[in-house]
Each structure stands twice: as C-alpha cells, then as structure tokens.
Amino acid sequence: MTPERHVLVLPDRDAAEEVAAELAERLGLDEEPRPVREALAGEDDAEDAQWLVVLDALPAGEEGAQDAAASLDAGALAALAERHDGWLERG
C-alpha cells in the first residue's frame, strides 16, 4: 500500500521554509521536509512559481503509523498552509 501524500502549496520560498520548519518540529522529524519550487505552466517569470512542501504518511500497519496519521490531520495541515496564504492538496 502506498503512503498517503499531503502537499502544502505555498506562495513563496520564505513561507515554504517556515512551514517546513514548523512541520519538522511538530512531527518530530529528523530532517525538515525540503521545499520544492514548481513553476506555473506557461510562465517564464521566476516570480510566478508556487512552493511545495510534501509529506508522506506511513502506510497503515507500519510502526508509528497511527501516531503519524494523527499528526498529519488534514484539517491541521490545511490551517497551517492557510496561515501562510497557501492551501493543502492530498494525493
């Protein structure tokens, strides 16, 4: 079974780095999630980009999966993204 993926979409690099740091602290991660730049289709301007922070939840049945699922509550992740003018996508 593949892990559930949560993608926080943010307007700029600073917001993405802040969210990544907060998630690492909140979830007790060894490493911060790395923000990824995604250029908008058809745009050449470097300013026209979104920044993504991607989290994968542990599959059910793996050690720590229940704790991870609680920590990756979609509502809490969406609220975090919205505080930084972003949104949550689940994939």
GINORMO-V391141 format. One record per helix or strand of 3 or more residues. SS is the DSSP state (2 for helix, 1 for strand). FROM is the first residue (numbers start at 0). TO is the last residue. If there is no record, write none. Layout:
ss	from	to
SS	FROM	TO
SS	FROM	TO
This chain:
ss	from	to
1	4	9
2	12	26
1	35	38
1	48	55
2	64	70
2	73	82
1	86	89
